[in-house]
Every structure is written in structure tokens, then in C-alpha cells.
Amino acid sequence: MTTDLAIWLLLAIAVVAANLPWLSDRLLFVKELPGGKPLWLRLLEWLLLYLVVGAIALGLERKTLGNIHEQGWEFYTVTLCLFLVFALPGFLYRYDLKHHLERARRRRRAA
């Protein structure tokens, strides 16, 4: 696997993983919760997926480059913020767009 392919693959995995907690009502995509999934649980799931993507990134780095470079706290802060930006579409869908779509659907039914 080339380095370019590994980078694009990792970015695609990160974008999908960052949005999954906001798009799924199941706990860790397995267990359905009776009252729905609260925000704190979505955030915890999002953080867990950040760590999973980080582990995948370390594996890809070792496979493509042969070793893992040392990183300081600044690197992890930037990657966390980037993962946060990647999660924005799913977050906006869950807490903004979904409500607008449901309201528009109700208006069409009432008319």
C-alpha cells in the first residue's frame, strides 16, 4: 500500500467514524436503548471512535513507513480538533436538520 493511498483511506475512515455516533441510535451500533441515546453517550462513543481511528492510523503508519514517529501533545490536540470538524455534518443532522425535515413533513401531511 502506498503512502498516498493510506492517507486517503485513513481520512475516509475518520470522516465516517466521526459521524457514526450522531447517525445511529444504537449503543456502539449493537444495543438499542429504550429511551434513545443521550448526548453524553454519543460524545463518549465519539471519543472511543477517535481512539480507534488513532490506532488504525498508527497501524497504517507502521505498515507504510516501517516505524512510528514520536508525537507531542500538540499533534494529538490538532487531530482531536480535526476529528471534531469531521463530526460536524452528523451533529448538525442529528440536532438541527432532522428536526427541520420532520417539521416540514408534518406540515405537508396537515395541508
N, C-alpha and C positions, 0 to 999 in steps of 0.2 A: 504494500500500500504506500502510495506516495504521500509526502507531507501535505501537499495541497488537498488531496482527497480526504485525508484525515481531518484537516481543519474544517472543511466544508461539512463533513459528516458530523463532527462534534458540534458545529453551530446549529445544524438541523436538529440534532438530538436535544440541544439546550433549549431551543425555541419551543419544541413540542413539550418537553418536560416542564418548562416554566409555566405553561398554560394548563397542564392537566389538572392540577388541584381545583382550578376555577371552573372547569368544564364538566367535572364528574361529581356526583353527589354520593358516591361510594367511598368508604374509608379505605385508603390505599387501593382503590379500584376493585375491591373484593367484597367488602361487607356493606350492605345497605343499612343506614342508620334511620331509626324510626322518625325522628324529628328533623331530619336533614343534617347536613354537616355545618357546624358553626364556623365562624371566621377564624377563630384561634386554631381550630383543627386544620383548616385549609392552609394557614400560614405554617404550621408545623410540618404538614405534608410537603409544602413548597420548599422548606428548608431541607428536609430529607432528600428531596429530588435534586437540590443543589449539590448536596454531598455525593449523591450517586453520579451525577454528571461530572463532578470533580474527579471521582475515582475512574470513570471512563476516560477522562482527559489524561490522567496520569498513565493509564494503560496504553493509550494511543501514543503518548509522548515516548514512553519506553520502547514501544514496538517500532516507531518510525525513526527515532533518533538514537536509540540504544541506551540512553540513560535519562534520568530525570533531573532537571536543573533545579537548584535551590531557589526558593522564592521567599520574599519578605512579606510582612503583613499587608503592605500596600497592594501587592498583586491580588491577594485574596479579597481585599476590600473592593478593588475595581471589578473583579469577576462577580462578586455578590451584587454590586450595583448593576452590572450588565445583565445578570440573570433577572434582576428586578425589572429592568426595562423590557426584557423579553416577555415577562409575565403580564405586561400592561394590557394587551388585547384580550386575554382571558378574563382579567379582573374587570375591565370595562364591560365586557359582555355580561358577566355574572351580575354586576351591581348597577348597571346603567342601561345598556341596550336591551337586555332581556325584558326589563320592566316596560320600556317603551314599546317593544314589539307586542307584549301581552295586552297592554292598554289599547293599542291600535286594533288588535284582533277583537277585543271586546266591543270596541266602537263599531266595527264592521258588522258584528253579529246583532248589535242593538238596532242598527239602521235598517 
